[in-house]
């Protein structure tokens, strides 16, 4: 899709797609799972837990922050992250609505038309 075509989609569709895109990478899913279990998380903990290089973890954290899933505070020389629960709840509700509001028809690929 060309960059100029995004205007034909609603803000809600674009935000939902951004959430889906950011959740589509297993490293970001692992990062979210780890952070969600912690009271707070220091970035260097993630490199040990996830097993990826610091620069790779930082890039994934950036993606998660861009959609608003993470918030954090500087404390000394390290940055601490946590899940933004308001955004988390909004994403959960949006995914729930998407999957429950649509009622796809049971189509069989071998049907002839």
SULGIVEN-V864133 format. One record per residue. N is the residue number from 1. RES is the residue in three letters. PHI is phi in whole degrees, 0 to 359 (* if undefined). OMEGA is omega in degrees with one decimal (NA if undefined). Layout:
N RES PHI OMEGA
N RES PHI OMEGA
This chain:
1 UNK * 178.3
2 UNK 291 -178.5
3 UNK 298 -177.5
4 UNK 280 -177.4
5 UNK 274 -175.6
6 UNK 297 -178.4
7 UNK 292 -178.9
8 UNK 277 -179.7
9 UNK 253 -179.7
10 UNK 290 175.5
11 UNK 301 180.0
12 UNK 296 178.2
13 UNK 296 -179.6
14 UNK 292 179.7
15 UNK 292 177.9
16 UNK 300 178.6
17 UNK 297 178.3
18 UNK 295 176.9
19 UNK 297 -179.6
20 UNK 298 -179.8
21 UNK 297 -176.8
22 UNK 290 178.6
23 UNK 275 -175.7
24 UNK 278 -179.2
25 UNK 257 -176.8
26 UNK 299 178.0
27 UNK 294 179.3
28 UNK 291 175.1
29 UNK 298 179.0
30 UNK 297 178.5
31 UNK 297 179.7
32 UNK 298 179.7
33 UNK 301 -179.1
34 UNK 293 -178.2
35 UNK 296 -178.5
36 UNK 298 -179.3
37 UNK 274 -175.5
38 UNK 256 170.7
39 UNK 290 171.9
40 UNK 202 -176.0
41 UNK 220 175.2
42 UNK 265 -173.6
43 UNK 307 -178.6
44 UNK 295 174.4
45 UNK 299 -177.3
46 UNK 295 -179.2
47 UNK 297 177.8
48 UNK 287 -177.2
49 UNK 291 -174.5
50 UNK 276 179.3
51 UNK 85 178.0
52 UNK 247 178.7
53 UNK 295 -179.9
54 UNK 305 -179.0
55 UNK 295 178.4
56 UNK 291 177.4
57 UNK 299 179.3
58 UNK 300 178.5
59 UNK 295 177.8
60 UNK 294 177.0
61 UNK 298 178.0
62 UNK 300 179.0
63 UNK 299 -179.7
64 UNK 293 177.8
65 UNK 292 -177.1
66 UNK 298 177.4
67 UNK 269 173.9
68 UNK 89 -178.3
69 UNK 291 -178.1
70 UNK 246 168.2
71 UNK 228 -177.0
72 UNK 199 179.8
73 UNK 221 172.9
74 UNK 283 176.0
75 UNK 220 -173.8
76 UNK 69 -177.5
77 UNK 276 -174.8
78 UNK 242 -179.4
79 UNK 260 179.5
80 UNK 250 -177.7
81 UNK 247 168.4
82 UNK 212 178.9
83 UNK 286 172.9
84 UNK 280 -172.1
85 UNK 294 176.8
86 UNK 294 177.8
87 UNK 292 178.2
88 UNK 303 179.7
89 UNK 297 179.1
90 UNK 295 178.3
91 UNK 295 179.2
92 UNK 302 179.9
93 UNK 295 -179.2
94 UNK 292 177.0
95 UNK 295 179.0
96 UNK 300 -179.8
97 UNK 298 -179.4
98 UNK 302 -175.1
99 UNK 279 179.4
100 UNK 263 -177.8
101 UNK 283 179.6
102 UNK 272 179.1
103 UNK 233 -176.8
104 UNK 295 177.4
105 UNK 282 179.8
106 UNK 281 -175.9
107 UNK 260 176.7
108 UNK 251 -176.6
109 UNK 297 -177.9
110 UNK 271 176.1
111 UNK 295 174.3
112 UNK 258 -177.4
113 UNK 245 NA
